[in-house]
Amino acid sequence: MKSLKEKVFYEKSVKHYEGLGIKQRANCIIKLTNYELQLCDIKKRPLFKIILKDISNVAIISDKEIIEKDKSVIGRGVVGNVLFGGLV
């Protein structure tokens, strides 16, 4: 069986926000190929690869949306602590 050559459909420089064991605000490159979604370092070396068939949902969010989400999480924690007391 002949293997198909990888083809890059989309490539974009981005800043990493959090998680995956990558430094926060690190410059990265996201690449969409015919096989997978790759998160690469700035030298285009793949750090993580996700096979396309394993992706069920994708969302692109702005810095403002991330900040609003963080505020919401903190607010819920404060309200929960006031209503139910601290957890032991």
Protein Blocks (a to p, Z undefined) as FASTA:
>chain_A
ZZdddddfbdcddddfbgjhiaehiacdddddfkbccdddfkopafbdcdfklpcbdcdd
dfklmmmmmmmmmmmmmmmmmmnopaZZ
